Amino acid sequence: MSAEKSDLVSLPKEVIVDSIRTFKRRRDDLLHEDVAAFDHHCERFLTFCSSDQLVQSILAPLEKRIETDTDAWWSGATTRFNATLAFPADRDEELVVRYRVIRSANEGRNRILSFGFAHGQKKLHEAVELFRTLVIRPFVEDVSQRLGDAADLATPEARAVQAVPLSRIPTSREVRIFLSHKSVDKPLVYRYHDALKALGFDPWLDEPELPAGANLERGLLQGFEESCAAVFFITESFTDEKYLATEVDYAILQKRKKDKKFAIITLLYADAAPVPGLLTPFVYKPVSNDLEGFSELVKALPIELGPVRWKETVV
């Protein structure tokens, strides 16, 4: 057993789990939050990496024995018309180079601007996205894998941090589920709302989401912008007019914009009104009861249920 592993064994399980959870949050913020906040999230990520015991158990021994020339890397990566991305073939050396390059980039965004310009990206947000893709993402994926291996714990956190590709991790502003319905059907829709909440989803329903005095049109649009699906409850009361018609239009707009990351799900109850013509090309299911409808809803979502785990009260 290595010295690093022995040190980890002495860490309480709670400390290791907390480190993995925090790393995941810092990592996801760095990769997915708005470019305007990139400097802030980069600073928080690097501060965490330099101070956390678990992360340092991986990075510190490598940094101690591996020498790199960060200035030479930047020189090659920012040479106009002949920019190169030179990383060592050795996995440990590559990790250290990427770590030091990210730290040096955090000292001033001019380097990222020069990096983007050398690779054909002249706007800051384009340069940041390119740097995230080519430099940061491979680094955090490698550290994620090493953290899971080092922790060696049968925890959801350890599995999640190393097993899920970052491209599959949506932001918190992408995973709501918009529930579109006629007001008279609220008791029916609240049953779905509560069931989705119990499973860890984040359903959007107008009554709790729109406070008194809120602009309804803007509130509806924001609800769709933050959602990965729109569910239409077609009962005998549903009519394709006024705000319901607006919601159909907003759903079509989001589908065109997000493609596979947005689902339009139509649940057709007995004695239902006609399904709006714009909804017929999408997931369209006649259902005889709530259980059947809920099953069809969950199957059609572009996001999935979380990892199986014991309840906290059990363990």
C-alpha positions as YAML, in Angstrom:
chain: A
units: angstrom
residues:
- id: 1
  name: MET
  ca: [0.00, 0.00, 0.00]
- id: 2
  name: SER
  ca: [1.40, 3.42, -0.94]
- id: 3
  name: ALA
  ca: [2.08, 6.19, 1.54]
- id: 4
  name: GLU
  ca: [-0.71, 8.22, -0.02]
- id: 5
  name: LYS
  ca: [-3.19, 5.38, 0.43]
- id: 6
  name: SER
  ca: [-2.12, 4.88, 4.04]
- id: 7
  name: ASP
  ca: [-2.75, 8.55, 4.72]
- id: 8
  name: LEU
  ca: [-6.22, 8.22, 3.21]
- id: 9
  name: VAL
  ca: [-7.11, 5.28, 5.40]
- id: 10
  name: SER
  ca: [-6.59, 7.53, 8.44]
- id: 11
  name: LEU
  ca: [-9.16, 10.03, 7.12]
- id: 12
  name: PRO
  ca: [-12.68, 9.56, 8.48]
- id: 13
  name: LYS
  ca: [-15.18, 8.34, 5.92]
- id: 14
  name: GLU
  ca: [-17.22, 11.52, 6.42]
- id: 15
  name: VAL
  ca: [-14.20, 13.66, 5.49]
- id: 16
  name: ILE
  ca: [-13.57, 11.68, 2.31]
- id: 17
  name: VAL
  ca: [-17.23, 11.82, 1.27]
- id: 18
  name: ASP
  ca: [-17.37, 15.56, 1.94]
- id: 19
  name: SER
  ca: [-14.21, 16.10, -0.14]
- id: 20
  name: ILE
  ca: [-15.67, 14.21, -3.09]
- id: 21
  name: ARG
  ca: [-18.97, 16.06, -2.88]
- id: 22
  name: THR
  ca: [-17.26, 19.45, -2.71]
- id: 23
  name: PHE
  ca: [-14.90, 18.59, -5.55]
- id: 24
  name: LYS
  ca: [-17.87, 17.62, -7.71]
- id: 25
  name: ARG
  ca: [-19.65, 20.91, -6.98]
- id: 26
  name: ARG
  ca: [-16.53, 23.01, -7.66]
- id: 27
  name: ARG
  ca: [-15.81, 21.01, -10.82]
- id: 28
  name: ASP
  ca: [-19.32, 21.38, -12.20]
- id: 29
  name: ASP
  ca: [-19.41, 25.12, -11.46]
- id: 30
  name: LEU
  ca: [-16.09, 25.58, -13.24]
- id: 31
  name: LEU
  ca: [-17.22, 23.70, -16.32]
- id: 32
  name: HIS
  ca: [-20.86, 24.66, -16.65]
- id: 33
  name: GLU
  ca: [-21.56, 28.03, -15.07]
- id: 34
  name: ASP
  ca: [-21.77, 31.24, -17.11]
- id: 35
  name: VAL
  ca: [-18.50, 32.54, -18.58]
- id: 36
  name: ALA
  ca: [-19.03, 35.84, -16.74]
- id: 37
  name: ALA
  ca: [-18.37, 33.98, -13.48]
- id: 38
  name: PHE
  ca: [-15.49, 31.86, -14.80]
- id: 39
  name: ASP
  ca: [-12.75, 33.71, -12.87]
- id: 40
  name: HIS
  ca: [-14.68, 33.31, -9.62]
- id: 41
  name: HIS
  ca: [-15.29, 29.59, -10.09]
- id: 42
  name: CYS
  ca: [-11.73, 28.95, -11.27]
- id: 43
  name: GLU
  ca: [-10.37, 30.63, -8.13]
- id: 44
  name: ARG
  ca: [-12.71, 28.60, -5.89]
- id: 45
  name: PHE
  ca: [-11.80, 25.36, -7.65]
- id: 46
  name: LEU
  ca: [-8.06, 25.95, -7.36]
- id: 47
  name: THR
  ca: [-8.32, 27.07, -3.74]
- id: 48
  name: PHE
  ca: [-10.18, 23.87, -2.91]
- id: 49
  name: CYS
  ca: [-7.66, 21.69, -4.77]
- id: 50
  name: SER
  ca: [-4.72, 23.31, -2.96]
- id: 51
  name: SER
  ca: [-6.23, 22.88, 0.51]
- id: 52
  name: ASP
  ca: [-8.29, 19.69, 0.46]
- id: 53
  name: GLN
  ca: [-6.59, 16.66, 2.02]
- id: 54
  name: LEU
  ca: [-8.02, 14.12, -0.41]
- id: 55
  name: VAL
  ca: [-7.19, 16.10, -3.56]
- id: 56
  name: GLN
  ca: [-3.74, 16.97, -2.24]
- id: 57
  name: SER
  ca: [-3.04, 13.30, -1.53]
- id: 58
  name: ILE
  ca: [-3.19, 12.90, -5.33]
- id: 59
  name: LEU
  ca: [-1.61, 16.12, -6.58]
- id: 60
  name: ALA
  ca: [1.07, 16.93, -4.00]
- id: 61
  name: PRO
  ca: [3.28, 13.83, -4.51]
- id: 62
  name: LEU
  ca: [3.16, 14.31, -8.28]
- id: 63
  name: GLU
  ca: [4.02, 18.00, -8.08]
- id: 64
  name: LYS
  ca: [6.89, 17.23, -5.75]
- id: 65
  name: ARG
  ca: [8.63, 14.88, -8.18]
- id: 66
  name: ILE
  ca: [7.64, 16.25, -11.60]
- id: 67
  name: GLU
  ca: [9.18, 19.38, -13.10]
- id: 68
  name: THR
  ca: [7.46, 21.27, -15.90]
- id: 69
  name: ASP
  ca: [8.04, 24.42, -17.97]
- id: 70
  name: THR
  ca: [4.69, 26.17, -17.92]
- id: 71
  name: ASP
  ca: [5.98, 29.24, -19.77]
- id: 72
  name: ALA
  ca: [7.14, 27.03, -22.63]
- id: 73
  name: TRP
  ca: [3.72, 25.42, -22.81]
- id: 74
  name: TRP
  ca: [2.00, 28.81, -23.04]
- id: 75
  name: SER
  ca: [4.48, 29.95, -25.66]
- id: 76
  name: GLY
  ca: [3.59, 27.01, -27.88]
- id: 77
  name: ALA
  ca: [-0.14, 27.27, -27.22]
- id: 78
  name: THR
  ca: [-0.38, 30.98, -28.03]
- id: 79
  name: THR
  ca: [1.84, 31.19, -31.12]
- id: 80
  name: ARG
  ca: [-0.25, 32.73, -33.87]
- id: 81
  name: PHE
  ca: [-0.76, 30.59, -37.00]
- id: 82
  name: ASN
  ca: [1.22, 27.71, -35.47]
- id: 83
  name: ALA
  ca: [-0.28, 27.10, -32.03]
- id: 84
  name: THR
  ca: [0.31, 23.68, -30.46]
- id: 85
  name: LEU
  ca: [-1.10, 21.84, -27.45]
- id: 86
  name: ALA
  ca: [1.88, 19.89, -26.16]
- id: 87
  name: PHE
  ca: [1.16, 17.51, -23.29]
- id: 88
  name: PRO
  ca: [3.45, 14.72, -22.07]
- id: 89
  name: ALA
  ca: [2.61, 11.13, -22.97]
- id: 90
  name: ASP
  ca: [3.02, 10.10, -19.33]
- id: 91
  name: ARG
  ca: [-0.33, 10.38, -17.55]
- id: 92
  name: ASP
  ca: [1.10, 11.74, -14.29]
- id: 93
  name: GLU
  ca: [3.20, 14.34, -16.07]
- id: 94
  name: GLU
  ca: [0.24, 15.42, -18.18]
- id: 95
  name: LEU
  ca: [-1.88, 15.89, -15.05]
- id: 96
  name: VAL
  ca: [0.75, 18.13, -13.46]
- id: 97
  name: VAL
  ca: [1.18, 20.21, -16.62]
- id: 98
  name: ARG
  ca: [-2.56, 20.78, -16.91]
- id: 99
  name: TYR
  ca: [-2.82, 21.70, -13.23]
- id: 100
  name: ARG
  ca: [-0.05, 24.26, -13.47]
- id: 101
  name: VAL
  ca: [-1.40, 25.68, -16.73]
- id: 102
  name: ILE
  ca: [-4.81, 26.20, -15.12]
- id: 103
  name: ARG
  ca: [-3.22, 27.89, -12.12]
- id: 104
  name: SER
  ca: [-1.19, 30.20, -14.32]
- id: 105
  name: ALA
  ca: [-4.29, 31.04, -16.40]
- id: 106
  name: ASN
  ca: [-6.07, 32.00, -13.19]
- id: 107
  name: GLU
  ca: [-3.49, 34.72, -12.59]
- id: 108
  name: GLY
  ca: [-4.87, 36.76, -15.50]
- id: 109
  name: ARG
  ca: [-7.34, 36.21, -18.28]
- id: 110
  name: ASN
  ca: [-4.98, 37.71, -20.89]
- id: 111
  name: ARG
  ca: [-3.42, 34.29, -21.27]
- id: 112
  name: ILE
  ca: [-6.77, 32.71, -22.03]
- id: 113
  name: LEU
  ca: [-7.52, 35.50, -24.50]
- id: 114
  name: SER
  ca: [-4.19, 34.90, -26.24]
- id: 115
  name: PHE
  ca: [-4.87, 31.17, -26.21]
- id: 116
  name: GLY
  ca: [-8.26, 31.65, -27.83]
- id: 117
  name: PHE
  ca: [-6.95, 34.10, -30.41]
- id: 118
  name: ALA
  ca: [-4.18, 31.70, -31.45]
- id: 119
  name: HIS
  ca: [-6.82, 29.02, -32.01]
- id: 120
  name: GLY
  ca: [-9.23, 31.21, -33.97]
- id: 121
  name: GLN
  ca: [-11.48, 32.33, -31.11]
- id: 122
  name: LYS
  ca: [-11.47, 36.12, -30.89]
- id: 123
  name: LYS
  ca: [-14.14, 36.66, -28.22]
- id: 124
  name: LEU
  ca: [-13.54, 36.11, -24.53]
- id: 125
  name: HIS
  ca: [-16.44, 33.70, -24.00]
- id: 126
  name: GLU
  ca: [-15.27, 31.63, -26.99]
- id: 127
  name: ALA
  ca: [-11.71, 31.56, -25.62]
- id: 128
  name: VAL
  ca: [-12.90, 30.47, -22.18]
- id: 129
  name: GLU
  ca: [-15.07, 27.69, -23.62]
- id: 130
  name: LEU
  ca: [-12.14, 26.44, -25.72]
- id: 131
  name: PHE
  ca: [-9.83, 26.49, -22.69]
- id: 132
  name: ARG
  ca: [-12.44, 24.61, -20.68]
- id: 133
  name: THR
  ca: [-12.73, 21.96, -23.39]
- id: 134
  name: LEU
  ca: [-9.07, 21.46, -24.28]
- id: 135
  name: VAL
  ca: [-7.33, 22.03, -20.94]
- id: 136
  name: ILE
  ca: [-9.66, 21.99, -17.94]
- id: 137
  name: ARG
  ca: [-12.06, 19.18, -18.81]
- id: 138
  name: PRO
  ca: [-9.37, 16.48, -19.33]
- id: 139
  name: PHE
  ca: [-7.74, 17.58, -16.05]
- id: 140
  name: VAL
  ca: [-10.88, 17.34, -13.93]
- id: 141
  name: GLU
  ca: [-11.91, 14.04, -15.55]
- id: 142
  name: ASP
  ca: [-8.53, 12.55, -14.65]
- id: 143
  name: VAL
  ca: [-8.67, 13.88, -11.09]
- id: 144
  name: SER
  ca: [-12.26, 12.61, -10.77]
- id: 145
  name: GLN
  ca: [-11.13, 9.11, -11.71]
- id: 146
  name: ARG
  ca: [-8.19, 9.22, -9.31]
- id: 147
  name: LEU
  ca: [-10.35, 10.51, -6.47]
- id: 148
  name: GLY
  ca: [-12.78, 7.64, -6.88]
- id: 149
  name: ASP
  ca: [-9.91, 5.14, -6.97]
- id: 150
  name: ALA
  ca: [-8.14, 6.71, -3.98]
- id: 151
  name: ALA
  ca: [-11.27, 6.90, -1.83]
- id: 152
  name: ASP
  ca: [-11.98, 3.21, -2.47]
- id: 153
  name: LEU
  ca: [-15.37, 3.52, -0.80]
- id: 154
  name: ALA
  ca: [-18.72, 1.99, -1.75]
- id: 155
  name: THR
  ca: [-20.41, 5.39, -1.64]
- id: 156
  name: PRO
  ca: [-22.65, 7.01, -4.26]
- id: 157
  name: GLU
  ca: [-20.27, 10.00, -4.20]
- id: 158
  name: ALA
  ca: [-17.22, 7.92, -5.07]
- id: 159
  name: ARG
  ca: [-19.06, 6.15, -7.86]
- id: 160
  name: ALA
  ca: [-20.58, 9.32, -9.25]
- id: 161
  name: VAL
  ca: [-17.39, 11.34, -9.33]
- id: 162
  name: GLN
  ca: [-15.54, 8.80, -11.46]
- id: 163
  name: ALA
  ca: [-18.25, 7.02, -13.42]
- id: 164
  name: VAL
  ca: [-20.35, 9.78, -15.00]
- id: 165
  name: PRO
  ca: [-18.89, 11.66, -17.98]
- id: 166
  name: LEU
  ca: [-19.14, 15.39, -17.38]
- id: 167
  name: SER
  ca: [-21.00, 15.81, -20.66]
- id: 168
  name: ARG
  ca: [-23.87, 13.94, -18.99]
- id: 169
  name: ILE
  ca: [-24.09, 16.28, -16.02]
- id: 170
  name: PRO
  ca: [-26.69, 19.02, -16.63]
- id: 171
  name: THR
  ca: [-26.69, 22.31, -14.76]
- id: 172
  name: SER
  ca: [-29.34, 23.06, -12.17]
- id: 173
  name: ARG
  ca: [-30.96, 25.44, -14.67]
- id: 174
  name: GLU
  ca: [-31.64, 22.65, -17.18]
- id: 175
  name: VAL
  ca: [-33.46, 19.92, -15.30]
- id: 176
  name: ARG
  ca: [-36.86, 21.22, -14.30]
- id: 177
  name: ILE
  ca: [-40.05, 19.59, -15.63]
- id: 178
  name: PHE
  ca: [-42.80, 21.96, -16.77]
- id: 179
  name: LEU
  ca: [-46.31, 20.70, -15.96]
- id: 180
  name: SER
  ca: [-48.85, 22.27, -18.33]
- id: 181
  name: HIS
  ca: [-52.52, 21.91, -17.45]
- id: 182
  name: LYS
  ca: [-55.91, 23.53, -17.11]
- id: 183
  name: SER
  ca: [-56.51, 25.06, -13.66]
- id: 184
  name: VAL
  ca: [-59.42, 22.74, -12.98]
- id: 185
  name: ASP
  ca: [-57.02, 19.78, -13.26]
- id: 186
  name: LYS
  ca: [-54.69, 21.01, -10.49]
- id: 187
  name: PRO
  ca: [-55.53, 18.15, -8.07]
- id: 188
  name: LEU
  ca: [-54.47, 15.67, -10.77]
- id: 189
  name: VAL
  ca: [-51.28, 17.55, -11.63]
- id: 190
  name: TYR
  ca: [-50.31, 18.03, -7.99]
- id: 191
  name: ARG
  ca: [-50.21, 14.25, -7.62]
- id: 192
  name: TYR
  ca: [-47.58, 14.13, -10.37]
- id: 193
  name: HIS
  ca: [-45.79, 17.14, -8.90]
- id: 194
  name: ASP
  ca: [-45.46, 15.54, -5.48]
- id: 195
  name: ALA
  ca: [-44.37, 12.17, -6.92]
- id: 196
  name: LEU
  ca: [-41.68, 13.80, -9.07]
- id: 197
  name: LYS
  ca: [-40.40, 15.78, -6.06]
- id: 198
  name: ALA
  ca: [-40.22, 12.58, -4.00]
- id: 199
  name: LEU
  ca: [-37.99, 11.00, -6.66]
- id: 200
  name: GLY
  ca: [-35.62, 13.97, -6.71]
- id: 201
  name: PHE
  ca: [-36.87, 15.72, -9.84]
- id: 202
  name: ASP
  ca: [-37.69, 19.43, -9.88]
- id: 203
  name: PRO
  ca: [-41.16, 19.95, -11.39]
- id: 204
  name: TRP
  ca: [-42.35, 23.43, -12.38]
- id: 205
  name: LEU
  ca: [-45.92, 24.34, -11.46]
- id: 206
  name: ASP
  ca: [-47.33, 27.85, -11.84]
- id: 207
  name: GLU
  ca: [-48.96, 28.19, -8.42]
- id: 208
  name: PRO
  ca: [-45.86, 27.74, -6.22]
- id: 209
  name: GLU
  ca: [-43.45, 29.21, -8.79]
- id: 210
  name: LEU
  ca: [-45.20, 32.48, -9.63]
- id: 211
  name: PRO
  ca: [-45.72, 34.81, -6.64]
- id: 212
  name: ALA
  ca: [-48.51, 37.38, -6.62]
- id: 213
  name: GLY
  ca: [-47.77, 40.24, -8.99]
- id: 214
  name: ALA
  ca: [-45.30, 38.28, -11.14]
- id: 215
  name: ASN
  ca: [-45.37, 38.79, -14.89]
- id: 216
  name: LEU
  ca: [-47.06, 35.61, -16.08]
- id: 217
  name: GLU
  ca: [-45.62, 35.57, -19.60]
- id: 218
  name: ARG
  ca: [-42.06, 36.10, -18.35]
- id: 219
  name: GLY
  ca: [-42.57, 33.54, -15.60]
- id: 220
  name: LEU
  ca: [-43.79, 30.93, -18.07]
- id: 221
  name: LEU
  ca: [-40.90, 31.59, -20.43]
- id: 222
  name: GLN
  ca: [-38.36, 31.28, -17.62]
- id: 223
  name: GLY
  ca: [-40.00, 28.04, -16.53]
- id: 224
  name: PHE
  ca: [-39.51, 26.58, -20.01]
- id: 225
  name: GLU
  ca: [-35.95, 27.90, -20.26]
- id: 226
  name: GLU
  ca: [-35.04, 26.04, -17.05]
- id: 227
  name: SER
  ca: [-36.77, 22.80, -18.02]
- id: 228
  name: CYS
  ca: [-35.73, 19.63, -19.81]
- id: 229
  name: ALA
  ca: [-39.32, 18.59, -20.53]
- id: 230
  name: ALA
  ca: [-42.87, 19.87, -20.85]
- id: 231
  name: VAL
  ca: [-45.70, 17.56, -19.83]
- id: 232
  name: PHE
  ca: [-49.17, 18.34, -21.19]
- id: 233
  name: PHE
  ca: [-52.10, 16.84, -19.31]
- id: 234
  name: ILE
  ca: [-54.84, 16.47, -21.89]
- id: 235
  name: THR
  ca: [-58.16, 15.99, -20.12]
- id: 236
  name: GLU
  ca: [-61.68, 16.93, -21.14]
- id: 237
  name: SER
  ca: [-60.93, 20.41, -19.77]
- id: 238
  name: PHE
  ca: [-57.82, 21.11, -21.87]
- id: 239
  name: THR
  ca: [-58.26, 23.77, -24.55]
- id: 240
  name: ASP
  ca: [-55.60, 24.96, -26.97]
- id: 241
  name: GLU
  ca: [-56.08, 28.66, -26.29]
- id: 242
  name: LYS
  ca: [-54.80, 31.58, -24.22]
- id: 243
  name: TYR
  ca: [-51.99, 30.59, -21.84]
- id: 244
  name: LEU
  ca: [-52.20, 26.91, -22.70]
- id: 245
  name: ALA
  ca: [-51.62, 27.82, -26.36]
- id: 246
  name: THR
  ca: [-48.67, 29.96, -25.27]
- id: 247
  name: GLU
  ca: [-47.22, 26.99, -23.37]
- id: 248
  name: VAL
  ca: [-47.51, 24.80, -26.46]
- id: 249
  name: ASP
  ca: [-45.63, 27.45, -28.46]
- id: 250
  name: TYR
  ca: [-42.93, 27.77, -25.79]
- id: 251
  name: ALA
  ca: [-42.51, 23.99, -25.69]
- id: 252
  name: ILE
  ca: [-42.00, 23.81, -29.47]
- id: 253
  name: LEU
  ca: [-39.46, 26.65, -29.20]
- id: 254
  name: GLN
  ca: [-37.47, 24.82, -26.53]
- id: 255
  name: LYS
  ca: [-37.55, 21.56, -28.49]
- id: 256
  name: ARG
  ca: [-36.05, 23.30, -31.52]
- id: 257
  name: LYS
  ca: [-33.46, 24.96, -29.31]
- id: 258
  name: LYS
  ca: [-32.43, 22.01, -27.11]
- id: 259
  name: ASP
  ca: [-33.22, 19.06, -29.41]
- id: 260
  name: LYS
  ca: [-32.69, 15.76, -27.51]
- id: 261
  name: LYS
  ca: [-32.21, 17.61, -24.21]
- id: 262
  name: PHE
  ca: [-35.87, 18.64, -24.20]
- id: 263
  name: ALA
  ca: [-38.88, 16.31, -24.32]
- id: 264
  name: ILE
  ca: [-42.47, 17.15, -25.10]
- id: 265
  name: ILE
  ca: [-44.68, 14.59, -23.34]
- id: 266
  name: THR
  ca: [-48.43, 14.45, -23.88]
- id: 267
  name: LEU
  ca: [-50.59, 12.37, -21.53]
- id: 268
  name: LEU
  ca: [-54.06, 11.75, -22.92]
- id: 269
  name: TYR
  ca: [-56.67, 10.92, -20.30]
- id: 270
  name: ALA
  ca: [-60.06, 9.32, -20.95]
- id: 271
  name: ASP
  ca: [-62.68, 11.54, -22.59]
- id: 272
  name: ALA
  ca: [-59.91, 14.04, -23.34]
- id: 273
  name: ALA
  ca: [-60.18, 17.07, -25.54]
- id: 274
  name: PRO
  ca: [-58.40, 16.89, -28.92]
- id: 275
  name: VAL
  ca: [-54.61, 16.96, -28.73]
- id: 276
  name: PRO
  ca: [-53.30, 20.24, -30.17]
- id: 277
  name: GLY
  ca: [-51.97, 19.63, -33.65]
- id: 278
  name: LEU
  ca: [-48.52, 21.00, -32.79]
- id: 279
  name: LEU
  ca: [-48.12, 18.32, -30.10]
- id: 280
  name: THR
  ca: [-49.02, 15.27, -32.17]
- id: 281
  name: PRO
  ca: [-45.50, 14.64, -33.57]
- id: 282
  name: PHE
  ca: [-44.08, 14.14, -30.06]
- id: 283
  name: VAL
  ca: [-44.40, 11.54, -27.28]
- id: 284
  name: TYR
  ca: [-48.15, 10.91, -27.17]
- id: 285
  name: LYS
  ca: [-49.60, 8.38, -24.72]
- id: 286
  name: PRO
  ca: [-53.22, 7.54, -23.88]
- id: 287
  name: VAL
  ca: [-53.31, 6.68, -20.16]
- id: 288
  name: SER
  ca: [-56.07, 5.16, -18.07]
- id: 289
  name: ASN
  ca: [-54.78, 6.17, -14.62]
- id: 290
  name: ASP
  ca: [-52.12, 8.22, -12.83]
- id: 291
  name: LEU
  ca: [-49.76, 5.29, -12.28]
- id: 292
  name: GLU
  ca: [-49.69, 4.48, -15.97]
- id: 293
  name: GLY
  ca: [-49.27, 8.16, -16.81]
- id: 294
  name: PHE
  ca: [-46.41, 8.61, -14.35]
- id: 295
  name: SER
  ca: [-44.61, 5.57, -15.75]
- id: 296
  name: GLU
  ca: [-44.86, 6.95, -19.30]
- id: 297
  name: LEU
  ca: [-43.67, 10.37, -18.12]
- id: 298
  name: VAL
  ca: [-40.52, 9.08, -16.42]
- id: 299
  name: LYS
  ca: [-39.62, 6.84, -19.39]
- id: 300
  name: ALA
  ca: [-39.86, 9.78, -21.79]
- id: 301
  name: LEU
  ca: [-37.68, 12.19, -19.80]
- id: 302
  name: PRO
  ca: [-34.18, 13.01, -21.15]
- id: 303
  name: ILE
  ca: [-32.79, 12.79, -17.58]
- id: 304
  name: GLU
  ca: [-32.68, 9.66, -15.46]
- id: 305
  name: LEU
  ca: [-33.26, 8.65, -11.87]
- id: 306
  name: GLY
  ca: [-30.30, 8.93, -9.51]
- id: 307
  name: PRO
  ca: [-28.05, 6.09, -8.36]
- id: 308
  name: VAL
  ca: [-29.52, 3.36, -6.19]
- id: 309
  name: ARG
  ca: [-28.52, 3.80, -2.57]
- id: 310
  name: TRP
  ca: [-29.49, 2.81, 0.96]
- id: 311
  name: LYS
  ca: [-31.60, 5.31, 2.86]
- id: 312
  name: GLU
  ca: [-29.60, 7.36, 5.36]
- id: 313
  name: THR
  ca: [-31.74, 6.04, 8.20]
- id: 314
  name: VAL
  ca: [-30.80, 2.46, 7.28]
- id: 315
  name: VAL
  ca: [-27.04, 2.90, 7.40]
...
